[in-house]
Structures are given as C-alpha cells and as structure tokens.
Amino acid sequence: LSSPLTNFNSSLSDIFNALGIANSVSNIRRFNYIAKVVEILFKEKLSELSGNAQRSLFQTIDRMIDIVLKTGDNISLMQRLVTQFHNSIHSAYPFYYYIGSAALWRQHIDMLTRMKETIKQIQLNIIKQTEDNSKLTLNCLPIEMQREIIRKLDNGTDIINIGMINSNLYRVTQELLIWKQLCIYHFGDETQNNNNDNSLIEEKFLDLIKRQQKDIDMDNIDWKKVYFKLKKRYNLREVYAEMIHQCQLCKNLFWQDFHHSCPYETLTPSSKPVTPRKLVNMLI
C-alpha cells in the first residue's frame, strides 16, 4: 500500500500499518529491507519507541519467523536478529523505564526466548530432512560449482562461516580473487566518486594496503584483510531487491513496485529510494 502520510507526525505503528510492513515480509524482495529496519529500531531506537511501536516491532518479527518457518529461508538472518533483540531487551535489566514495567520486560524476554527456540527447531528440522532425503550437500559439488556459489555471497562473514564447514570449503574461501571481487562490489562505487575511472579504485585500495606493509607486492595482496579494513572504514554497500521510495512532490512513502498516484498530476512525478536508516531517521 502507499502511505497516505504527507508528514511524519503520525506514530511509527500507524506508518508501519500504512506501508503494510508486517505483511510485506512475505514478499521475498522486501524481506531483507524490513529486517534491516527492524534491526536499527531495536538496536538504536528501543528507548524511543512507544508501547504501540514496540508491539508493531514484535508483530513484524513474529511474522518474519512465521515466513522462515514456512520457507526455510533466511534462518541465519533471523537467528542473528532475534538473538540481538533478546540481548538488547536483557541489557535493560533492572531499568524498565523505556519498556514500561518489570512484568512487561519479563513478557518480552519470554517471547524472544520462545522465538529463539522456534528458530533452533527450524534448523534441526531442516538438518534432519536433509539427512533423511540424502540430499547433496555443498561439499558434494565440484569445486568449480562451490566457487561460483561462494562468489554469489555479498558478505565476508558469510564466506568465513562457510569456510568453517570443512577443509575443502575453507580452501575455496581463502582464494584471494573472491575477496578482491567482494572489495570491488562493495567499495568500488564509493571510491570512484561516481565516475568510471578504475584507477581511483586501485588508488583507494592501495592507500590502505600501504599502511599495512611497506613493500607492496601487487601479486600477493591480502584482499581478505583489505576487505575488512574497508568495511570498518566505509561500511558495506546497501543493496536490496526492493526498497521504500518517497515521492519528491507529495512526499508520500510507498513500496518501489507499487504504482503511486501522486495528487500533483500536472507535474512529472519522481521519487527517491529511502534506505532503512534514512527511513528510521524520518520516523523517529
């Protein structure tokens, strides 16, 4: 749905309802975007959320777990989110001022604990199903296919986790070309400053490398180390299949694939994508 809001005086829960956030998690193209919004809210804005906003947040997370239960997708993502949310609530003890009361605090802890157990059970069921069906595992595939699958990952932490499965996958995840391509994917546009001069990418990368070692051997650069250095300095590039957009004329918010009918029909409508962090900052 398109948000009917032309200003942001409405509550966060009203805006969540207008954008259909909880129901939108069933759309795989929107799932990661919503997950990032949820993560920012509970990690950085929990003390500023009203009771209704907290309920909307829990409702969204509960719906996300339901989707994971049905599809088996995004299990590790939800495990991380729920664990982080549990830790955020737990760290409030014994200060309940922004949650409401000790009773509500215990209710939240119990709810998040049940969510963690649900995700754990989903993982166990998938492992059992895989074993029962004798399905091929990643390790059974030819090394060329393993390499192509790993190259599709856009997060260095995920690559490292796959490398911990066994020694064969570890060797694949240590290939420097994979890490070099990951550096270019996440930081190429940032370092180019919106132009196409590839030499500027190398210049930016080399600047970091020079700080690590005096004599640079371009054939033996530790691109894995460079990736984490760049990640620490610039953060990862945010890429989502679908995002919320804001009309530049009426200022309404709407999902990217939604046909927005701007009231200013005589003007040419235009919109800009709104990152998860920008959306949170707009709402709170």
Secondary structure, DSSP 8 states (H G I E B T S, - for coil): -----SSS-S-HHHHHHHHTHHHHTTSHHHHHHHHHHHHHHHHHSGGG--HHHHHHHHHHHHHHHHHHHHH--SHHHHHHHHHHHHHHHHTTTT--TTT--HHHHHHHHHHHHHHHHHHHHHHHHHHHHHHHHT---GGGS-HHHHHHHHHT---HHHHHHHHTS-HHHHHHHT-HHHHHHHHHHHHHHHHHTSS--HHHHHHHHHHHHHHH-SS--GGG--HHHHHHHHHHHH------SS-EEEETTT--EEETTS----S-TTS---EEEE-HHHHHHHH-
